[in-house]
C-alpha cells in the first residue's frame, strides 16, 4: 500500500525536504516519511522489504533508519500491555503548577513510573501518565514524589479501569 503512495508522488515531492514546525526538528523528505510509515505498520519489517516499498536499497534504508533514530525522530521499541508484565495500575495525573511549568515537567520525566509528560493549555498545566505495580505504588508516586515537588499546586488522578485502545499508527504528515 505505501509503495503506491510513494510511487505516485512526483520526484520533486519525494526529494524535497519537509518543512519543520519549530525550526529545531529535522526536516524529513517523502522517502523518510514513507520509511517511518512502513515501520509504524510493522517495527520488525525487514529493511529489504522497506527498500522495495520506498524505492531504496536495503543499505540506504538501514542508513536512513539509523539517522532517524540518532536524530530522535523515532524509536523502535516493544510496546507491551502493562497488565501482562506486572503493572496493575495506570493513571493519568493532571497537575497544576505555580511558577515554572518546565522544571516540574523535567522532574516528572526523571521518574521511572512516568511514561508520558505533556505541558498543556486548559484545566491542567501538565498531564502525566503513570504506570505502577499496584494502588500503594501509585499512591506513593503521587503523594510522596509528585506532590512533594516544589511548585506543584494540585493534582487530579484519573485511574484507568480498562485500556481499550493503544496505538502508535497515526502515520505521517
C-alpha positions in Angstrom: 0.0 0.0 0.0 2.7 2.5 0.9 4.7 1.7 -2.2 1.8 3.0 -4.2 1.7 6.3 -2.2 5.5 6.9 -2.7 5.4 5.8 -6.4 2.5 8.3 -7.0 4.5 11.3 -5.7 6.5 13.3 -8.1 10.3 13.2 -8.0 10.2 16.9 -6.7 8.0 16.0 -3.8 10.0 12.8 -3.0 13.3 14.7 -2.9 12.2 18.0 -1.3 12.7 18.3 2.5 9.7 18.5 4.7 9.0 21.9 6.4 9.8 22.0 10.1 7.3 23.4 12.5 9.7 25.0 15.0 13.0 25.2 13.2 14.6 22.7 15.6 13.1 19.5 14.1 14.9 17.6 11.4 13.4 18.1 8.0 12.0 14.9 6.5 11.6 14.2 2.9 8.9 12.0 1.4 11.1 8.9 1.4 11.9 9.2 5.1 8.2 9.7 5.9 7.4 6.6 3.9 10.1 4.6 5.8 8.5 5.8 9.1 5.1 4.7 7.9 6.4 1.3 7.0 7.9 0.9 10.5 4.7 2.1 12.2 2.9 -0.7 10.5 5.5 -3.3 11.5 8.5 -2.3 13.5 10.2 -5.6 12.6 9.7 -5.2 8.8 13.0 -6.1 7.0 15.0 -3.3 5.5 14.9 -5.1 2.1 11.1 -5.0 2.2 11.0 -1.4 3.2 13.5 -0.6 0.4 11.3 -2.3 -2.2 8.3 -0.3 -1.0 10.1 3.1 -1.0 12.5 2.7 -3.9 15.8 2.4 -2.0 18.4 -0.3 -1.4 18.5 -2.2 1.8 21.7 -0.4 2.8 20.2 3.0 2.1 17.1 2.2 4.2 19.4 1.0 7.1 21.3 4.3 6.9 18.2 6.4 6.9 16.6 4.4 9.8 19.8 4.9 11.8 19.8 8.6 11.1 16.1 8.9 12.1 16.9 7.1 15.4 20.0 9.2 16.1 18.0 12.4 15.5 15.3 11.3 17.9 12.7 11.4 15.1 11.5 7.9 16.1 12.2 5.0 18.4 11.8 1.3 17.7 10.6 -0.5 20.9 8.4 -3.4 22.0 5.1 -1.9 23.2 3.7 -4.1 26.0 0.4 -4.3 27.8 1.4 -3.2 31.3 -1.0 -5.6 33.0 0.7 -8.6 31.4 4.2 -7.5 32.7 3.3 -6.8 36.3 2.0 -3.3 36.3 -1.6 -3.5 37.5 -2.3 0.2 37.9 -2.2 3.0 35.4 -3.4 6.6 35.8 -3.3 9.9 34.0 -2.5 12.7 36.5 -3.4 16.3 35.8 -1.1 18.7 37.6 -1.4 22.4 38.3 1.8 24.3 38.8 2.7 27.6 40.4 5.7 29.1 38.7 7.9 27.3 36.1 6.0 24.5 34.4 9.1 23.2 32.5 11.0 22.5 35.7 8.1 20.3 37.0 7.8 18.6 33.6 11.6 17.9 33.7 11.3 16.4 37.2 8.4 14.2 36.1 10.4 12.9 33.1 13.1 11.7 35.5 10.6 9.4 37.4 10.7 5.8 36.1 7.0 5.3 36.6 6.1 8.3 34.5 5.7 7.2 30.9 4.3 10.3 29.2 4.5 14.0 30.1 2.8 16.8 28.2 2.5 20.5 29.0 -1.0 21.7 28.2 -3.3 24.6 27.9 -6.5 24.2 29.7 -7.6 22.9 33.1 -4.1 21.4 33.9 -0.6 22.7 33.3 0.8 19.2 32.8 -0.7 15.7 32.1 1.5 12.7 33.2 0.7 9.1 32.5 1.9 6.8 35.3 2.3 3.0 35.3 2.6 1.3 38.7 2.6 -2.1 40.2 -0.4 -1.5 42.4 -2.5 1.1 44.2 0.0 1.5 47.0 2.8 2.2 44.5 0.5 4.8 42.7 -0.3 6.5 46.0 3.4 6.7 46.8 4.3 8.2 43.5 1.6 10.8 43.6 1.6 11.6 47.3 5.3 11.4 48.2 7.0 12.3 44.9 4.8 14.3 42.6 3.0 16.4 45.2 6.3 16.9 47.0 7.8 18.7 44.0 8.2 22.4 44.8 5.7 24.3 42.6 3.1 21.6 42.4 -0.2 23.3 43.5 -2.6 20.4 43.0 -3.1 17.1 41.3 -6.1 15.2 40.0 -5.8 11.5 39.2 -7.7 9.6 36.5 -7.2 5.9 37.3 -7.6 3.6 34.2 -10.2 0.9 34.6 -9.6 -0.7 31.2 -7.4 0.1 28.3 -9.5 -0.2 25.2 -7.1 1.2 22.5 -3.4 1.9 22.4 -1.9 2.5 19.0 1.0 4.4 17.5 -0.3 4.3 14.0 -1.0 8.0 13.4 1.0 7.9 10.2 3.0 10.9 9.0 2.1 14.3 7.6 
